[in-house]
Amino acid sequence: MNLSKQISSEHWSSFKNSAFNNQPLRKEINLAELKFITLNDVDYCGLKLGMSKRAVRDIMSILGLANTFGGKINNVFGEQFTQTLLNTMKDAISVKKNISVTLLVSPNRIIQRIHKSGSSWVSTDNFFDILETTIDKHGLIVNNCEQNNDGQIIVKTTNPNSEFDIKGKNLDSKQEVFQGGLNFTRTYNGLEVDPYLYRLWCANGMVTKEFEESIKMTNIQPKDWEAFHKNLERIEKNNFQPQGFINKVKMAANTPCSLSEMQRGISMIKNASNIDDNSIQPFIPYGETYNSFKKMGIQPTELSNGQKQNARTNVSIWELVNGITDFASHDYGFEVKDQEETRNRLMVDAGGILTKNYDTQNLLVAQPF
């Protein structure tokens, strides 16, 4: 295993042990053995277990009820809908008595997913086998590793030979130097492998899920393995640099973010921590923009969302993205909720801002009427 200087062998061993200790329990049962108490609780052989909404949707799919209830299963369950769904599921289970399923139960006794038996969920063993084989084969180095009590595992890697810089208008090539790599995530939904960009100048990390290099694997059947390795080979051939990334950075550096995008970035950081408004300034310098609008008699907070999307700021999209990743990648002394998971989500969300269509990219500065 190739580890960065920040991660010792002892740390990696401790991380793996913790991941295995927190892995979900897998249990194959007959679906009829689950006795629903409410939509949120079931009884299995005298043991009371919680049910996640995703697990409820899994059962509906297995029973063929998803089309019957349509998009309602994605909404908050109301009392009447809950009772109707509960009765329908009980009736369907009593009719279809021999459905074999596999439960994924988190350490806090909540059923997180329910798969038809025969599906090959990416277990903790599978995850580390895939991870360590990929790292060794492609010369990757582990930069960061994290996991939580819900079975989620995240490992960020870079390839030291993949270094590249970006030159262009409003870009300092000395600062815009990157190493490409991969971000491995195992959740109850399976395995995701996404491009990971490490900005060397400020040690900021960013995860990009919107580029075509992102890989999702929910099973470990032979065909899934084949597709996975083909995608990895394609990524390596491009030196771990996502297709279109350089052009996106150049566009972002020359596109002002809208007031709506600026406020979205501010909310992302505030919702993730106990940071106050003034302390956000070094990450997203919104003060000058707000004051400029106020001097024109415009209160930014009173604009509609549509108006905010058409209001340019003096901060570029690239500056906004770097402000978010800077906060996500370093500990500046603020209290961050669910540290590792939250920081990773901020890196992913920042990548989402970079790869989206920008509010002001097609905005006409001057018009005849």
N, C-alpha and C positions, 0 to 999 in steps of 0.2 A: 504493500500500500504506500502510495506517495502522499505525504502529508506536508502542509505548509509549515513554516516556522512557528505560526501561532497555535498549531495543534500538535500536542505531544502524543506519543504512542499510548501513554496512560490515559490521556483524555479520550482518544478514539476508542479504546477498549471499554472505558466507563460509559461512553455514549452508546456503544453497541449493546452492552449489558442492560442499560436502562431501556433501550428500545425493545429488547426482547421481553423484559419484565412488564412493559406496558402494552405489549401486543394484545390485540383482541382475541378472545376465545372463539374458536370455530367449533360448531356443534351441528352434526347432521341429524335431522329429526323428520318425523312426519308432520306436515303442516297442521293436521288435525289435533296434534298434541298441544298446540298453543290455544289456551282458553282466554278469550278477550274479556277483561274486566271493564275497561274503558278503551277508548281509542289510543290512549297513552300508556296503558298498563296491561300486561298479560300474565297469565299463570302458566308456568311450565313445570309439571311434576311437583307442584307444591311450592315452587320458587317464584316469587313475584319479580318480574322484569319490566323495565321501562321500554317504550317503543318510540324511536325517532320518527319524524314525519317521512323521512326518506324510506325507512323500513316499511311504513304503511303503504307508500307508493309502490314499493317492491312487491308486496303481497297483492295489491290491486293488479299489477302487471301480470303476475303469475296466474291470477284467477281470471284474467281477461276482462277486468272491470275498468281499466284505465280509459278506454274509449267511451264507456257508458257515462262516466262522470266528467270526462273532458278536462279542461284546464282548471276546474275547481280544486283538483288535488294539489295544485301549486299555491293556493290561497290559504289564508288563515281559516281554520275550520270553525264555522259557526255552530251553535248548539243543535239546530235542526238538521243541518247537513251532517254533523258528526254522528247523530243518532241514526240517520238514514244509512250512512256509509257503514256504520258498525253492524247494523242488522243485515245489510246486504252481504257484507264479508262473512258474517257468521253463517248465513244461509249457504253461500257459495262453498265454504270450507266443509260444511256438513254433507254437501252433495259430492264434492270431489275429495274422497277420503284418503286416497293413496298418493298424495303429492309429496315427494321427498325434497326437502330444502336444506340449505346450510345457513345457519345463523352466524353473524359476526357480532359478538357481544363485547362491549368495552369494559374495562376494569370496574367502572361504576355501575355495572349491571344494566346497561341500556342496550337493547338490540339496535345496532346502527344500520345494518344491511341484511337483506335476506336474498340469497341466490338460489336458483334452481340447482339441485344436486347435479354434479358433472361440470359445473362452472369452476374454473381454476382461478381463484382469487390470488392476487399478488401478496403472498404472505411475507412476514418479516425475513424469513430465510431466503425466499425468492428475491426480495428487494436487495439484500446485501450481496447475494450471488451475482445479480445483474450489475449492481453498482461497482463492486470490486473487480469484476471481469472487465467492465467497460473502462474503468480507470487505468487498469494495467495495460490493456490493449491499446488505448489511445493516448497514453502519456499524460493523463490528467493529474492534477494535484488538488487535494481537498483543502478548501479555504475556510469553510464554515460548516458546522453540522448542528442540527437541533431536532428535538422531538418533544411531543407533549403527551399528556395522559390519555389522549383520545386516539392513540395509534398513528398519529401523523408523524412522518419522518421526512426531514428536508436536509439535503446535502448539496452544497454549492462547490463546484470545481472549476478550475481554469487550466488551460494548456499554456505553459510558459513560452512555448514556441509560436504561439498564435498572435503575438503582439503586433498591433497596427495603429497607425495614427490617422487623424482626419484633418485635412487642410481645407480652408475655404473662407469666405466672407464671414466676419463676426466670430471666427473660430481661432483660438490660439493653439497651434499644432503641438506646442510643448505641453499644454494641458490636456489636449484631446488624444491621449494615448490609452489604448485598451488592450486587455487580454480577453480572448473569447474562451468560453467554456460551456458547461452544462449545469443546469439546476435539476436535481432529482427530487421528486416529491412522491411519497406513498401516502395515500389517504384511503378512506373506506371505498372510494370510487375506483381505486386502482393505482397505476403508476403513471406519472407524467414526467417527461423530460423536456425541458425548455431551454432555449439559449440563455446563457448568463454572461453579462458584460461587466467586466471589472475595470473601472477607470483608475488608472495607476496614480495620476497626479493627486487625487484627493481620497483615494481608496473607497470610492463609492461603488456600490453594486446595484445592478438592475436586472430584473428578470423580464423577458419579453415572450409573451404567449401568442402574439398575433402573427408572428412571422411563420412562414410555411415549415420551418424546421421543428416546430413543437410536435412532440410525439405523446400519444396517450395509449396506454395498454391496460385493458380491464381484465384480460385473461392471459394465460401463459401457454396457450395451445401452439403447436408448431407453426401455423400460419401467422400468428401474432409475433412469434420470435423472428420469423423471416422478415416481416415488414419492419420490425424494430431495428434489426441490424442493417437493413438496406438504408433506412433513414439515417442511422449513425454514420454509415460510410459516406453518405452524401454530405453530411455536416462536416466531417473531417476533411473531405476533399476541398471544402471552402475554408479550411483553416479555422473552423469554429466561429466564423463570422456570418451572422444571419444575412441572407440575401436581402438587399434593400436597406440595410441598417445605415450605411454611410450616407445615402441620399436622404434618408429620413432625418438624420442629424443635421445635415446642411439645410434642409427645409425648416427644421425646428429652430435653428439658430437665426433664421431670417424671417420668422413669422412671429409677430407680437401675440402673446396669449390674450384672450378676451377677458373681460371682467368676470365672466362666468367661469372660465377655466382657472383664473387666479383664485376665485373664492372656493372652487372645488379643491384646489391644492391646499389652501388654508384649512378647510374643513377636514381634509384627510389627516393632517398633522394634529389638529386640535382634538379630533375624535379618538386619536390613538394615544393621547398623552394628557398630562396636566399643564401643558405649556400655556402661557398667557399671550394676549394679542401682541404686546410689545416684543416679546421674545421670539415671535415668528419672523420678525423683520430680517434677521440675518439669512434666513432660509428663503423667504418669499417677501421681497421688499415692496409691500403694497402701499406704504405710506404716501409716497410721491404721487402715485396714481390716484388714490382717494382724494388727496388734497387738490390735485389739478381739476378733478371733476367738481369738487365743492366750490372752487374759485369760479367755475362757470355756472354756479347755481344749481348743480345736479348732485343729488344725494345718491351715491352708489347703492345704498341699501334699499332705496325706494324704487329702483328700476325693476321692470319685469324680467323674467329669465330670458325672454327673447331679446330684449334691449341689451341685457348684459352680454349676450353672445355676439352682438354687433358692436360692442364698445371695446376699442383697443386699449391696451395698457402699454407701459414702457418696459415691460418684462417679456422676454422672448419665451417661447415654448421650451426651448432648451434650458434656459435659466430656471424655469419653473420645475422641469423634470429633475435637474441637478439639485435644486433646493430640497425636493422631497427625498431623493436618494441619499443626500448628505445626512439628513435627519435620521433616515432609516438605517444607515450604515454605521453610525457612531453613537456613543453614549455621551450626551451633553449634560447629563445630570437631571433630566426630566423623568418623571415617573411614566413609564410606558406600560400600558395594559397588555398582559400576556406577551411579554417581551419578544421572544423569538418568532412566534406566529405573527404578531403584529408587524414587526420589522420586515418580515418576508412579504406580507401582504402589501405593505407600502412600496416595496421594490417592484412587485408585480403591477400595482396600480400606476406607478410612475411609468413603467413600460407601456401600459395601456394608453396613457396620455400621449406618449411619444408616437405610437403607431396609429392613432386615430386620425380622422380628418379634422383639421384645426378649424375653429370657428371663424377666424379672420383670414384664412388663406385665399379666399376668393372675394374678399370684401373690396369694393371699389372705393378708393380714397377720394376721388373727385367725380362728380356726376354733373351733366349739363342742366338738370332740373332738380 
